[in-house]
């Protein structure tokens, strides 16, 4: 279901971009491991590894088995049609609208004495949940 006129990314360019991203993630993780508080570097590296594994699974499913790829996978990898693109755009707009108030609540919680690590973890989880719910609701309504 590709969009008319959309070209596929060149494999060498995609591989180069992936290697640059992987290098940046590793350098950032090692810097956090050396200079960050507690286990921040290890947590960053594990989170990056899980994210890269998920992105790899999505890319594999979309490229090898496009018929079994979900709407989210097609939209996120930019291989879907106009409906998939519009669905992702609208759900990310909802996430963007709610990100500012969520961040404000997190700042207030930190100001009132909550531990910053816990507040930022909950902020990330809340934003992921808002994005998932927004995608599901927009997908259901359209």
Secondary structure, 3 states (H helix, E strand, C coil): CCCCCCCCCCHHHHHHHHHHHHHHHHHHHHHHHHHCCCCHHHHHHHHHHHHHHHHHHHHHHHHHCHHHCCHHHHHHCCCCCHHHHHHHHHHHHHHHHHHHHHHHHHHHHHHCCCCHHHHHHHHHHHHHHHHHHHHHHHHHHC
